[in-house]
């Protein structure tokens, strides 16, 4: 059993001021695989003050020097790619090893590389009339990250923040914190000045709350549930901090009547169940023409039943466990709620497929109304709702009938038609006919899916203030 018993504060690995620890479990086996410190508000205070002291010097470093640091981060992640994948498979494990290598390890590596390039091309200064417009780092940034894509979400925040000239205090998820330790080790080996990067582990109500409330924190970047995001925004408002929120989703997959049905449905099921459905952008509502419903249901059933559930280290596995017992119970309760509210259970159900571990059957419901709980709440598990519609107008109305607006998909044999529908959907990103993820395109949501953007130059701009100097 590994024992990650230190915090990273002011350029050194130090013990917590508290004595309590948090067990990290392998959700496939229920075994304790590590223990981390349950950090305290005093730990947060030390980390924030270190970041505050380091800011003046770090913010004045040259852009090429900071770009070099980002490149070193990229090289460090690349060198430890296999270790990162294995770590994810032990403390999250929802993706099988092969896919996790590409997504959970490969994507953070790619994104860190894009920022090294973006930084050197970004216009930090420009002339507008008699004014010089400059973009300067916002200050000390508190980064609070989730467990579902643990390293990816950390890199999305920490790398552009450092590139902008900010200093950082990271609070990773206590459920899946091990990848954060790998990144902290990489940053320590690079030799960043003390205080530029700090990491405190612990729970949201204790260290997360202390980080958001600290008066020396200038900005908070948070990814997590909408409920928790509302609390972050509330606490941060007391100091008028800048806040960037990437929150929940209930993404519609709109399959129009002229779409390639087999491709749209099969791809839709795969994306709904990606990472065990523990993905904020998962296409969990499949909107289909009423007169094609039976055909869609058969295709979805076949696709869902191809997901072999098991340990992510097994090469035959396609769907790993939920991250925790609590998450498993949450998902199973939603499946029961779907049955109670009258949705048709096509496949799956509320019986765990494996006795040990936090597993859930890949589940598909048909004849779902958009006012049902399973169509409105973010379940965060492998549960797909198939919702029939009568015409394109109703499809758009259903797609937008949600408090969320993070992602969506549209399928049509006519790309112009698909684009026309996509423009009417209130979501931050819409995939057309299976368009692939773009790591330099802006990522973020409308409505209660949050505000602000990550990735690409938009992700860098989140950590910059704008100043005008009149000449």
C-alpha positions in Angstrom: 0.0 0.0 0.0 1.4 3.4 -1.1 1.4 6.1 1.5 1.3 9.6 0.2 1.7 11.2 3.6 2.9 14.8 2.7 1.5 18.0 1.3 3.5 20.1 -1.2 3.8 23.7 0.2 6.4 26.4 -0.6 8.6 24.1 -2.6 8.8 21.3 -0.1 7.0 18.1 0.9 5.7 18.8 4.4 3.4 17.0 6.9 -0.1 18.3 7.5 -0.7 20.3 10.6 -3.5 17.8 11.3 -3.2 14.2 12.1 -6.1 12.7 10.2 -5.8 10.7 7.0 -8.1 9.7 4.2 -8.1 6.2 2.7 -8.0 6.0 -1.1 -9.8 2.9 -2.4 -9.5 0.8 -5.6 -13.2 0.8 -6.7 -12.8 -2.5 -8.6 -11.5 -4.4 -5.5 -12.6 -2.2 -2.6 -9.0 -2.4 -1.2 -7.3 0.6 0.4 -4.4 1.5 -2.0 -3.1 4.7 -0.4 -3.6 7.1 2.4 -3.4 10.9 2.1 -3.4 13.7 4.6 -6.8 15.2 5.5 -5.5 18.8 5.2 -6.6 21.6 7.5 -7.4 25.3 7.1 -3.9 26.0 8.5 -2.4 24.0 5.7 -4.4 26.1 3.2 -3.2 29.3 4.9 0.4 28.2 4.6 0.0 27.3 0.9 -1.8 30.4 0.0 0.7 32.7 1.8 3.5 30.9 0.0 1.8 31.4 -3.3 1.2 35.1 -2.5 4.9 35.6 -1.7 6.0 33.9 -4.9 3.6 35.8 -7.1 5.5 39.0 -7.4 8.6 37.3 -8.8 6.9 34.6 -10.9 4.5 37.1 -12.5 7.5 39.0 -13.8 9.3 36.1 -15.5 9.4 36.2 -19.2 6.9 34.5 -21.4 9.7 32.3 -23.0 10.8 31.2 -19.6 7.3 30.2 -18.6 6.8 28.4 -21.9 9.9 26.4 -21.2 8.4 25.3 -17.9 5.2 24.2 -19.6 7.3 22.2 -22.1 9.1 20.6 -19.2 5.8 19.6 -17.7 4.8 18.1 -21.0 8.0 16.1 -21.1 7.6 15.0 -17.5 4.0 13.7 -18.2 5.2 12.0 -21.3 7.9 10.1 -19.4 5.4 8.9 -16.8 2.5 8.1 -19.1 2.3 4.4 -18.3 2.5 5.2 -14.5 -0.3 7.8 -14.9 -2.5 5.2 -16.7 -1.9 2.6 -14.0 -2.6 5.1 -11.3 -5.9 6.1 -12.9 -6.9 2.4 -13.2 -6.3 1.9 -9.5 -8.1 4.9 -8.0 -10.8 5.5 -10.6 -10.8 2.6 -13.1 -13.9 3.4 -15.0 -12.1 3.2 -18.3 -10.1 0.1 -19.4 -6.3 0.4 -19.5 -6.0 0.9 -23.3 -8.6 3.7 -23.5 -7.3 5.3 -20.3 -3.8 5.5 -21.8 -5.2 7.6 -24.7 -7.6 9.7 -22.6 -6.6 9.9 -19.0 -2.8 10.0 -19.6 -2.5 11.1 -23.3 -4.9 14.0 -23.2 -3.2 15.8 -20.3 0.1 15.3 -22.1 -1.3 16.8 -25.3 -2.9 19.8 -23.6 0.3 20.7 -21.7 2.1 20.7 -25.0 -0.5 23.0 -26.7 -0.1 25.6 -23.9 3.7 25.7 -24.4 3.0 26.7 -28.0 0.0 29.0 -27.3 2.0 30.9 -24.8 4.7 31.9 -27.3 2.1 33.1 -29.8 -0.3 34.9 -27.4 -0.7 38.7 -27.8 0.0 39.8 -24.2 0.3 43.4 -25.5 -1.4 45.4 -28.2 -1.9 49.0 -29.3 -5.5 50.4 -29.5 -5.4 54.1 -30.5 -3.4 55.9 -27.9 -3.6 53.0 -25.4 -1.3 50.2 -24.8 -3.4 47.2 -23.7 -1.6 44.6 -21.6 -2.7 41.3 -20.2 -1.4 40.5 -16.7 -1.7 37.4 -14.4 -4.7 37.6 -12.1 -2.7 36.5 -9.0 -3.0 33.5 -6.7 -5.3 30.9 -8.1 -7.1 28.2 -6.1 -7.7 25.2 -8.3 -10.3 22.6 -7.1 -10.6 19.5 -9.3 -12.8 16.4 -9.5 -12.1 12.7 -9.5 -13.5 11.6 -12.9 -10.7 12.9 -15.1 -8.2 13.6 -12.3 -5.1 14.6 -14.2 -6.8 16.0 -17.2 -8.8 18.5 -15.1 -5.7 19.5 -13.1 -3.7 20.1 -16.2 -6.5 22.2 -17.7 -6.2 24.6 -14.8 -2.7 24.4 -13.4 -0.8 24.6 -16.7 -2.4 27.7 -18.2 -2.4 29.4 -14.8 1.3 28.9 -14.5 1.8 30.0 -18.1 -0.2 33.2 -17.4 2.2 34.1 -14.6 -0.1 33.1 -11.7 0.8 31.1 -8.7 -1.3 28.1 -7.7 -2.8 26.2 -4.8 -4.3 22.9 -5.9 -6.9 21.0 -4.0 -7.4 17.7 -5.9 -10.3 15.3 -5.2 -9.7 13.2 -2.1 -11.4 10.3 -3.9 -8.8 10.1 -6.7 -5.8 12.2 -5.6 -2.9 10.0 -6.8 -2.3 11.6 -10.2 -2.0 14.9 -8.5 1.0 13.6 -6.6 2.6 12.6 -9.9 2.2 16.1 -11.3 3.5 17.6 -8.0 6.6 15.4 -8.2 7.2 16.6 -11.8 6.9 20.2 -10.8 9.2 19.7 -7.9 11.8 18.0 -10.2 11.6 20.9 -12.7 12.7 23.2 -9.9 9.9 25.8 -9.9 10.6 28.6 -7.4 9.2 27.9 -4.0 5.5 28.8 -3.6 4.7 28.9 -7.3 2.9 25.6 -7.1 1.4 24.2 -3.9 -0.9 21.2 -3.2 -3.1 20.5 -0.2 -5.2 17.3 -0.1 -8.4 17.0 1.9 -12.1 17.3 1.8 -14.2 20.0 0.1 -16.0 21.2 3.2 -12.7 21.7 5.1 -9.8 22.6 2.7 -11.9 23.5 -0.3 -14.0 25.9 1.6 -10.9 27.4 3.3 -9.2 27.9 -0.1 -12.2 29.6 -1.7 -12.6 31.9 1.3 -9.0 32.9 1.8 -8.6 36.6 1.3 -5.2 36.3 -0.5 -6.7 34.0 -3.2 -7.5 36.2 -6.3 -9.3 33.6 -8.4 -10.9 30.2 -8.0 -11.1 27.7 -10.9 -13.5 24.8 -10.0 -14.7 21.7 -11.7 -17.4 19.6 -10.1 -21.1 19.4 -9.4 -23.5 22.3 -9.9 -24.4 22.1 -6.2 -20.8 22.5 -5.1 -20.2 25.2 -7.8 -23.0 27.3 -6.4 -21.3 27.1 -3.0 -17.9 28.1 -4.5 -19.5 31.1 -6.2 -21.3 32.1 -3.0 -18.2 32.0 -0.8 -15.9 33.7 -3.4 -18.4 36.5 -3.9 -17.6 37.8 -0.4 -14.2 39.0 -1.7 -15.4 39.6 -5.3 -13.0 36.9 -6.5 -12.9 35.9 -10.1 -14.5 32.5 -10.5 -14.4 30.0 -13.3 -16.9 27.1 -13.0 -17.1 23.9 -15.1 -20.1 22.1 -13.7 -22.7 19.4 -14.5 -24.4 18.4 -17.7 -27.3 16.5 -19.1 -26.3 16.5 -22.7 -28.7 15.8 -25.6 -27.8 13.6 -28.5 -30.2 14.8 -31.2 -30.5 12.2 -34.0 -32.4 13.7 -36.9 -34.6 11.7 -39.3 -32.0 11.7 -42.1 -29.0 10.6 -40.0 -27.0 7.4 -40.3 -29.0 5.7 -37.6 -26.6 2.8 -36.8 -23.6 5.1 -36.5 -25.4 7.7 -34.5 -26.9 5.3 -32.0 -23.8 3.2 -31.6 -21.5 6.2 -31.1 -24.1 7.8 -28.9 -24.2 4.8 -26.5 -20.4 4.6 -26.4 -20.2 8.3 -25.5 -23.0 8.1 -23.0 -21.0 5.3 -21.2 -17.6 6.8 -21.6 -15.7 6.6 -18.3 -18.6 4.6 -16.9 -20.9 7.5 -17.6 -18.9 9.5 -15.1 -18.3 12.3 -17.7 -19.9 15.8 -17.5 -20.3 15.9 -21.2 -21.9 12.4 -21.6 -24.7 12.2 -24.1 -27.2 10.8 -21.6 -30.3 11.9 -23.4 -30.8 10.3 -26.9 -33.4 12.2 -28.8 -34.8 10.2 -31.7 -37.7 10.4 -34.2 -40.9 8.7 -32.9 -41.3 6.6 -36.0 -37.7 5.2 -35.7 -37.9 4.5 -31.9 -38.1 0.7 -32.2 -35.1 0.5 -34.5 -33.1 2.8 -32.2 -34.0 0.8 -29.2 -32.7 -2.4 -30.8 -29.5 -0.7 -31.9 -29.0 0.8 -28.4 -29.7 -2.5 -26.7 -27.1 -4.3 -28.8 -24.5 -1.6 -28.2 -25.0 -1.5 -24.5 -24.9 -5.2 -24.1 -21.5 -5.3 -25.8 -20.0 -3.5 -22.8 -18.2 -6.1 -20.7 -18.1 -5.0 -17.1 -15.0 -5.8 -15.0 -11.6 -4.8 -13.7 -10.0 -2.1 -15.9 -6.7 -4.0 -16.0 -8.5 -6.9 -17.8 -8.0 -6.4 -21.6 -11.6 -7.6 -22.3 -13.2 -5.0 -20.0 -15.1 -2.2 -21.6 -16.8 -0.7 -18.5 -15.1 -0.4 -15.1 -16.6 0.4 -11.7 -18.2 3.5 -10.3 -15.6 5.5 -8.3 -17.1 4.8 -4.9 -19.8 2.9 -3.0 -21.7 6.2 -2.6 -21.6 6.8 -6.4 -22.7 3.2 -7.1 -25.6 3.6 -4.7 -26.5 6.9 -6.3 -26.6 5.5 -9.8 -28.6 2.4 -8.7 -31.2 4.6 -7.0 -31.7 6.6 -10.2 -32.3 3.3 -12.1 -34.9 2.4 -9.6 -36.4 5.8 -9.9 -36.6 5.5 -13.7 -38.5 2.2 -13.4 -40.9 3.7 -10.8 -41.7 6.7 -13.0 -42.7 4.5 -15.9 -39.7 4.5 -18.3 -39.2 1.2 -20.2 -36.1 -0.7 -19.0 -34.5 -2.0 -22.2 -31.4 -3.5 -20.7 -29.4 -3.4 -17.5 -31.1 -2.6 -14.2 -30.4 -2.1 -10.5 -28.7 -5.4 -9.7 -24.8 -5.0 -9.5 -23.3 -7.3 -12.1 -20.3 -8.2 -9.9 -20.5 -8.9 -6.2 -17.2 -7.1 -5.2 -16.4 -3.7 -6.4 -18.7 -0.7 -7.2 -20.0 -1.9 -10.5 -23.3 -1.0 -12.3 -24.8 -2.7 -15.3 -24.9 -0.6 -18.5 -28.5 0.5 -18.6 -30.8 1.8 -21.3 -34.3 3.2 -20.8 -36.8 3.9 -23.6 -40.1 5.8 -23.7 -38.5 8.4 -21.4 -40.3 11.7 -21.0 -38.1 14.7 -20.6 -39.8 15.6 -17.3 -38.8 12.3 -15.7 -36.0 12.5 -13.0 -33.7 10.3 -15.1 -34.0 12.8 -18.0 -33.4 15.9 -15.8 -30.8 14.9 -13.2 -27.1 14.3 -13.8 -26.8 10.6 -12.9 -23.1 10.3 -13.5 -23.3 6.6 -14.4 -23.9 4.3 -17.4 -27.6 5.1 -17.7 -29.0 6.3 -21.1 -32.5 7.8 -21.6 -34.0 7.4 -25.1 -36.6 10.2 -25.7 -38.8 10.2 -28.8 -39.8 13.4 -30.6 -42.2 14.2 -33.4 -40.4 16.8 -35.4 -37.3 19.0 -35.5 -38.9 21.8 -33.5 -39.8 19.5 -30.7 -36.3 18.0 -30.7 -34.7 21.4 -30.2 -37.2 22.2 -27.5 -36.5 19.0 -25.6 -32.7 19.4 -26.1 -32.9 22.9 -24.4 -35.4 21.8 -21.7 -32.7 21.4 -18.9 -30.9 23.5 -16.4 -27.7 22.5 -18.0 -25.9 23.5 -21.1 -22.5 21.9 -21.3 -22.5 19.8 -24.4 -24.7 18.2 -27.1 -24.5 16.3 -30.3 -26.5 16.5 -33.6 -26.6 13.9 -36.4 -27.9 14.5 -39.9 -27.2 13.4 -43.4 -27.2 17.1 -44.2 -24.3 18.9 -42.5 -25.9 22.3 -43.0 -29.1 21.1 -41.4 -27.1 19.7 -38.5 -25.2 23.0 -38.0 -28.5 24.9 -38.1 -29.9 22.8 -35.3 -26.7 22.9 -33.4 -26.8 26.7 -33.4 -30.2 26.5 -31.7 -29.0 24.3 -28.9 -28.0 26.2 -25.7 -24.7 24.4 -25.0 -21.0 25.3 -24.9 -19.9 22.7 -27.4 -21.9 20.6 -29.9 -20.4 17.7 -31.9 -21.7 17.4 -35.4 -21.9 13.8 -36.8 -19.4 12.5 -34.3 -16.9 15.4 -34.7 -13.8 14.6 -32.6 -12.6 16.4 -29.4 -10.4 19.4 -30.1 -7.9 20.2 -27.3 -7.4 23.8 -28.4 -11.1 24.7 -28.7 -12.8 26.5 -25.8 -14.6 24.2 -23.4 -17.3 25.3 -21.0 -21.0 25.6 -20.5 -24.2 27.7 -20.6 -26.8 28.0 -17.9 -26.1 26.0 -14.7 -23.2 24.2 -16.4 -21.0 27.1 -15.3 -19.2 30.0 -16.8 -15.7 30.7 -18.2 -13.8 28.5 -20.6 -10.9 26.1 -20.5 -8.5 24.9 -23.2 -6.8 26.8 -26.0 -6.2 30.5 -25.8 -9.5 31.0 -24.1 -8.3 28.8 -21.2 -5.2 31.1 -20.9 -7.3 34.2 -21.0 -9.3 33.1 -17.9 -6.1 33.7 -15.8 -5.3 37.1 -17.2 -6.4 40.6 -16.2 -6.7 43.4 -18.8 -5.0 46.8 -18.2 -5.1 49.8 -20.5 -2.4 52.5 -20.3 -3.1 55.7 -22.2 -0.1 57.4 -23.9 
